[in-house]
Amino acid sequence: MLKAAKILEEQMTQKFPGVNALATSVQVSPSKLKRDFKKEHGLTPLEYFRTRQIIYITGMLNGRQKTIKELAMMLGFKKISAFSVWYRKISGTDII
């Protein structure tokens, strides 16, 4: 599952690749990937991916290097509201 985590970390500035594609990349079934990944990391692959993304962009938000919309688009979110929901869920605070 370390390989799967590494793949997710390398793709942080892209859209979530999906469990099926990730499972194929590490040559396991999607159900085994989800089960083993959560057991090892305490999060589902999507939760892990979003958490890493939020950590990654927190510095940019604090420094206001980019707008919230630019950051959301950069991370593959189609809607700012979806980005806001994940940000609030992970950081415990609102974006603005």
Secondary structure, DSSP 8 states (H G I E B T S, - for coil): -HHHHHHHHHTTTS----HHHHHHHTTS-HHHHHHHHHHHHSS-HHHHHHHHHHHHHHHHHHHTSS-HHHHHHHTT-S-HHHHHHHHHHHHSS---
